[in-house]
């Protein structure tokens, strides 16, 4: 029965894509000789940071000793972890000394509920006017996940603490996967527009569309150092659908997309080819050139898994040794904070478990 349901949904999606293909409407984008350049090594690094935010053991995440806290992210220092129990959101803020940057990462949709989430995105409408941007409209749910939850104030406070300790000139890199990518985009825009920060970079993985063409134009001007990584036939970057016949009324990606295609021999994946797409945000020769039909492509980028440790509802585990760093608000949301970023935490094995509801 579930198989038939997905066949039906994909058939509908194929019809939607038929009407969404064709030449993208031309938008005026800012271009100059100082345009940001895509950095492959940075993408490999940030995808590891994005993978780590899915870890359920908050002690290992806070002490950066989790299985995914090695490799290119080794030595990272977490300053703040935010777990919004009510909305099942999770993110962290910390400092990567090798990058000389504050890194902000947001978790995406839980994989056990992603099928329902994808189904819902087929029909999502633009339903919110973005403040102080004429004609710009966005997806209310994605906007609210960042702006109208405990996530935003906790992130902004952590950024201020990090800058106070490491210097005002330290860079800010914001990343996330899936819905976490949507939150990362709104966060990057917020840091520039409302907080006045400079040197903000955003890199997302498998991000859905979050606004219309007017919003994409504003975003491109305000946060030009942005790259959206898309993986082969990942279904989520195709959602909500784009209709080229109604360019100002439909959802529209902002640039710059980097499309990663898998090349294989005898059905064994060997390597990926990265294509930096044009500056329209809807390059018809990139991910829009194929049918977005794969959930497995959505859950893996550059060979790195972007999901929880097991295929189940995510839960959180927190050891007693970090309780002195933790607090809860009236709704049970959890915050782990370092007031002094130089402090260290020694991990032990004593743990307690708290369940987190799904999105």
N, C-alpha and C positions, 0 to 999 in steps of 0.2 A: 504493500500500500504506500509506504514511504517512497519507494522507488518510482512509482507511478506519479506521485505528487511532484517529485523533482523533475521528471520528464515533462510534465505539464508546465511547470514554472519555466524551465529552460526553453520550451517551445514559445511561450509568451515573450520571454526575453529576446528570442531570436527575431520575433516580429518587431519588438521595440528597437532593436539594433538596426533593422532594415531601414527604419525611418530616421535613425540617428546617424547614419553614414553620410558620406558626401563631404563636400568642401566646407571647412570650418569658417564661420564668420570672421572677418578680419577685424582684429582689435588693435588699438594703438598702444604699444608697449614702449616703455622707456628702454633705450639702448644706448650704450656708450662704450668707450674703450676699456672701462674699468668693470665690465660685466663679470660677475662671479664665474669661476671656472670649477667644473665638477672634479672632485677629488675621489678617486676610487678607494684609496686607503682609508680616507675618512669615512666613506660609506661602510666599509668593512668594520670599522671601529664602532660607529654609531649603531649598526645593526646588532652588535653584541650588547651594547647598553640597552637597546630596546628589548632584546631577548631577556635580559636580567630582570626587567621590571615585572615579568610574569612569575617570578619565583614567589612561592607562598611562605617560605620561612623568613620572617621579618628579621630575625636575629642574624641569620647568615647574610641577608641583604644589607642590613645596617652595618655589619662588620666587614662587608664585601668579601666573604669567604664562601659564597655559594658556588655550585658547580659551573655556573655561567659567568662567574666573576673573575675569570682568568684571561689569558690570551692578550688581546689588544687593550683590554680595560684594566689590567692589573695595576694596583696601586691607587685606584679611585677611592675617594673619601666621600661617603654619604653624609649630607648635612640634615636632610629632612626626608622622611617617608610619610606619605599621606595615603590612608586607606578609608575611602568613603563607603561605609557599610551599607547605607541606605540605597545608593545608586550603583554599588559594586564597581567603584573606580579605584585605581591605584596608580601612584606615581612617586617619583623621587627627584630630589635635587642634590647635587654634589659637585665636587671639583676634581677635574682631571688635570693634574699638574703637567703631564707631558703635552697636553693640548693647550695649556694655559687658558682653560675655559671652564665655565660653569656648565654642567650638563643637566638638562631637565628631560626626564623621560616619562611617558604616559603609557599605561597598559591599554591594549585593545579589547575588543569583545571576547568574551569567554568562548572557547571553541565548542563547548557542549551546546551553546545556544546560537551559534553563528548561522545555522540554517534558517531559524526563525527570523533572525536579524536581517539576513540578506533578503528574505521574502518581503519583509516590511519595507526595505529600501526601494523595492520596485515602484512603490506608489507614493513615496514621500514628495511633498510639495514644498516650494519655497514659502516660508510662512513667518518670516521675521525681518523687519527693516534694521539693517546694521546702523548703530548710532552715528550720526554726523557724516554719513556717506550717502549722498543723494542717489536714489534708484538702486542702491545695493541691498540685496536680499540674501538671507542665509537660512540654513536648516536650523530650526529652533532647538531640536534635541541636541545636536552637536555643540551649538553655541552655549546652551544651558549647562551641558556637562562640564564645561570649563568655567563659565562666568557665574553660574547660579548654584554652586556647590561649595563645600569647604576647600576645594582644591585650589582655587585662585588665591585666596588670602594666604594660605600656607606656602604656596610656591613663591609669591612675591616677597613674603617675609624672609624666606630662606635665601632668596637671591640677594636681598639687602644685607643679610648676615655674611654671606660669602664675599660680597664686594667690600664690606667693611674690613674683613680679615685679609683678603688676598689682593685688594686694590681695585679702584673704580674702573681701571682700564681692562680688566679681565674680560675676555669674550664670553658670550652666552650662546650655547648650542642647544636647540630644542628638538627632540625627536619623539617618535611614537609610531605605532603600527595600527592599521585598521582604524577603529574609532579613536584610538590613542593618537593617530596621525592627525585626525581632525582637531582634537584638543590641542595638539602641538602647534598647529597652524594658528588657531585662535590665541594661544599663549604668546607665540612670537609676535603677532600683530599687537597684542595688548602691551607687551614689553616696550615696543617701539612707540605706539600712539599714546598710550595712557601713562606710561612710566618714563618715557623719554630716553630710554636706553639706546645706545648705538652699538654697532658691531654685534648684531643679533643674526644668527644663522639658524635656519630651519631645514631639517631633512627628515622626510617621512617615508614610510614603507607601506604599500598597499592601502593608501588613503582613499576614502570615497570623496566625491564632489561635496562641497560644503556651501556653495553660494552661486550666484548668477554671474553673468559676464561683467556687470558693473562692479560687483564685489571683487572679482578676479583682477580687474584693471587696477583698482585701488590697492589691492594686496601686492601686486607686482611692483608698484611704485614704492610702497612703504617698506616691504621686506624683500628686496630684490635677491638677497642671498638665500634663496630657497630652492631645494631640489626635492621632487617627488619621485621616489623610486617605485617602479611598477615591475612586476615579475610575470613575464610571459602571458598566460591566459588567466591570471588572477581575476576573479569575478568582481571584487569590490571596487577597484578603480573605475569600473563601468557604471557604477551606481552612485546616486540616483541617475536615471538615464539622461543623456544629452540628446536634444532634438535640434538638428542644424536648421530646420525650417523656422524655428522660433528662438533665435540666438539670445535675445534679451530677456526672454521669459523662462528659459530653461536653466538647469544647473550647468555650470561651466567650470572646468578645472583652471587653476592658475598655473603659470609656468614655474620652474622648468621641469618637465618630465625627463626621467632617465629610464628607458625601457630595457630590461634585462631579459634576454631570450636564452633558453636552454638549447644547446646543441648536443646531439647525442649520436652515438654509433651503436647500431643493433639494440636500440631502446635503452642504452645505458648512458646516463647523463655524464658528460665529460667536463664541460665548461660552459660558461655563459658569455654572451656577447652583449655589451652595454652600448646603447645608442642614446646620445644626448639629443633630445627632440627640439623642435622649433620653439619660438617664444610666444606661441599663441595659447598654449595650455591644452589645446585639443588637436595636436598633430595627428592627421589621419594616417600617417605612416608608422605611428608607434603603437601603443597598446590598442588603440581604436581600430587598427587594421585587422585584428583577430577577434574571434568570439570570446568574450570573457565568460568562461564556463567552469573554471577550476577553483575549487576550494583548497586543494592541496597546494597549488601555486601561491595561494594567499597565506598559507601557514608556514612557508619556508622561503627565506630570502638569503641569497649567497650561501646556501647550505646550512643556514642557521635557523633553528626552530623558533617560531614566534607564537608560542602558546604555553599553557601551563604544563607542569611536569607529567601529568596524567590526563587522559581523556575523561574528565569528570568535572563536576562542579568544583571550582577553586575554593580552597579554604586557606586560612592563614594560621601560621604557627609562630609563637613568640616565646622566647626563653625568658626566664626570670631576671637574668643578668642585664637585660635592656629595659626593665620596667622603670628604672629611675629616669630613663630618657623618654618615656612614653606618657601620653595623656589621652583622655577620651573626652569628647564633648557630650552634650546632653542627648545626642542621638546615637551615641556609641561609636562614632567615627574615631579612628586611631591615628595618632600622630607620634612619630619618633623624631626627636629634635636634638641636635647638638647646638647649644648656645655658643660654645667655644669649639670651632672646627678642629682645633689641634688635639682634642681629647680622643683617647683610644678606648675601645671596648674589648674585653677578653671574652671570647665565646665559650660557653659551657653547653652541656647536653641536656640540662634540665629545661623542659619545655611545657607550655600549655597551649591548647588549641582553641581557636575561635572560628566558627563557620562564617562564611560570607555568602550572601544570596547572589544569584546570577542576574545578569542584565536581562 
